[in-house]
């Protein structure tokens, strides 16, 4: 089970990605997670992404947004439309959360996560009243905790 101080989970999912939606439903079911809601992701071809691309908010290549060099060998040295769509999805969801009142923490998940063998155990170690108290974390103030392990 997830920590009791997580009151809600939002799952970011593109409407047309039904296979990913089914995946996360199964993943949550296998880990006894029930309190979640899907949030519609921003598609890479949306007006919001196009407007973002045409704004000064997005860094354009050159230079590379990672190493700041005009020529480099960085993988993905420019922001792709799909990455901007993903970021817009998080922005939109954060705006929604900001309007709502929550007494506990909210978890945001993408639709392609896979819990590792000890995944929930690790989440429970990090996100607990005891750990917050020990680390002097005030959950009444905005806090962002990112837990991830990427496999490549």
Secondary structure, DSSP 4 states (H G I P E B T S, - for coil): ---TTEEEEEEEE-TT-HHHHHHHHHHHHHTT---EEEEEPPPTTSHHHHHHHTSTTS--SSSPTTT--SS---TT-S--HHHHHHHHHHHHHHHHHHHS--SSEEEEEETT----TTHHHHHHHHSSHHHHHHTT--TTS-----------
